[in-house]
Amino acid sequence: MVTLNKIYTRTGDDGTTGLVGGSRIKKNALRVSAYGDVDELNSHIGLCVTLCSDGATQTLRDKLIIIQNELFDIGSELACPSSPTDGSIPTTTATQVDRLERWIDELNASLPTLKSFVLPGGTPLNGHLHIARCVCRRAERTMLDLHDGEPVNEHTRHYLNRLSDLLFVMSRSAAAVADVKEFLWIPGASRRERS
């Protein structure tokens, strides 16, 4: 277990940060950006957990809390320059990716078929799940940039890809349980002549 007695250390004043194992790299390195984006995503999901404040959203809340813990694991994994084989750092597995897919299918089964793209908004929870989805996509892009130079666990890459899909379906589910109509994209709607 981690013990955090002292919050500031001054060791980062030179613009570097420590990785798992003790090596130091610049704070603007791609690896730091990758786990920083995952941390930002986790914070957005934490807000979504807070917005799940009634019984109708309890299922979403339970899933999001599991995801938060797994994102912290992913951050630890990305903060480790080489995957340890001793099990000291949890690594993402295919089973976790499969579970995300199962959740997508379960939630999507009760939603109406989409005939257009969805515009974010409708309820605070819906809107914040869309923001989390966008941050998840950015985290995935940053992680893929990192993977171009240093290998990243394939299941971790798949997890973030699937998670953005789940967050999209969760945003639709949040609108449905609130009985709020989704905003659909109408291509060129603002350019149409009005009578």
N, C-alpha and C positions, 0 to 999 in steps of 0.2 A: 504494500500500500504506500502511496505517496504521502509524505509529510511536508507541509508548507508552513514553516514558522516565520520565515522572513520573506517579504514580498519583493522588496527591491534589493539588488545585489551590486549594482553599478558595473557589472561585468559587460553589460551591453552598451555602455556609453561610447564605446569605440565603433559602434555600428555593426557589431557581430552578435550572434546568438548561439546558444549551445544546442547541439543535437543530442539525441539519445546515444549514449556511448561516450559523450564528452567532447567530441570534435566541435569546432566553431566555424560558422560560415557567416557571410554578410546577411544582414536582415532583409535585403532586397533580392536575395537569391531565389531562383525558381522553386526550390524545395520549400522554402519558408512561405512563399506566396501560395503554394499548393495547400499546405496545411493551414495557412491563414484563411484561405477561402473556405475550407471545410469548417473552420471555427466560426466564421461569419455565418455560414449556412446553419450551423448548430444554434447560433443565437437567434436567428429568424425562426427556426423551428421551436425554440423555447417560447417565443412570443405566441406562436400558434397554439402551443400547449396551454398557455395562460388563457387564450381566447376560447378554448374548449371548456366552457363554463357550465354546461348543462348536460343532462342525461342523454340528450340526442346526439351529442358529440363525444361521448365517453369512449366509443370504439376508436374514433380518430385519435383521441388523446392517448389512449393506451399504446397505439401503434407508434405515435410520434415520440413517446418517451423511450421506447425500445430503440428507435432510430437515433435519438440523441446519444444514447450510450454507444451505439455502433459507430456513429460519426466521431466520437471521442477516440475510439479504438483506431479508426482510419487516420485521424490526426497523429496519433502516436506512431502508427505504421509509417506515415509519410515523414515524420521527424527522425526516422531511423535510416541512416544512409545505406545500411545493408540489412536485409531481413535476418534477424537472429533466428537460429534454429533451436534455441533452448526453450521456446515458448514464453519468454519473458514479455514479448510484445504480441498482443492478439492480432491475428491477421484475418482478413475477410475471407469467407469460404463460399463455395458454390451454393451451399444450403441457405445461406442468408440471402443470396440473390434470388434463389427459387422462392423463398418466402415472400419477398417483395412482389414477385410476379403473381403469386397466389393472392396476395392482398389486392393487387390491381384488378385481377379478374373478379374477386368477390365484390369489391366496391362498384366496379363498372357494370356488373350484371343488373343492378337495380336502377341504373341511370338511363335516360332516354338517349337514343342514337343521335350522334351529332351530325348535322347537315351543313355546318359551317365552323370556322374557328371561333373560340370563345374569347371574349374580351375580359380582362381581369376586373373584378369588382362585383358588388352586390351586397356583401356583408363584410365586416372587418376580418373574420376568419378566412373567408374566400379570398379576399384581396391579399392577405398576408401569406397564404399558402401559394399564391401565384408569385409573390416576391421570392419566397423560398425556392420555388421551382427555377426561377431565373438565376438566383445565386448558385443553385446546384449545377446548372448548366455551365456557369462560369468556372466553378470549382472543377468540373470535369474537364473543361478545356485547358485549365492551368495544369491539371494532373497529366493530361496527354502531352502537353509541352514538356513537362518533366520526363515523361516516359520516353520521349524522343531521344533523350540523352542518358537517362538512367532508368533501368527497368522498374516498373511499378506492377505489383501483383495484379494479374488479369482479373481476378474476382473483385478487387477493389475498383478497377476501371468499370466493370460491368455493374457493380453496385450503384455507383453514382449515376450511371446512365439510366438504370431502372428506377432509381429513386426520383429522378425528375419526372418520370412518367407517373409514378405513384402520387407525387405531390399535385400533379395536374388533376388526376382522378379524385384526389382528396378535396381539391378546391371545388370541383363539381359536386361532390357529395355534400360538402358544407353548405352550398347553395340549396341543394335538394332538401336537406333536413331542416333548413330554415324556411323552406317553402318560398324561396326567392327565385324569380325567373332569371336565367342566365342572360348576359348580354352577348349576342352573337355578332360577329363581324359581318358587315354588309359592304362588300367591295364597292368603292366609289360612291358611297352613300352621300357624302358631303358635296359631291360635284353634281348631283342630280338637280335638275330644275325643280323648283317648288312652285306649285300653283296657288 
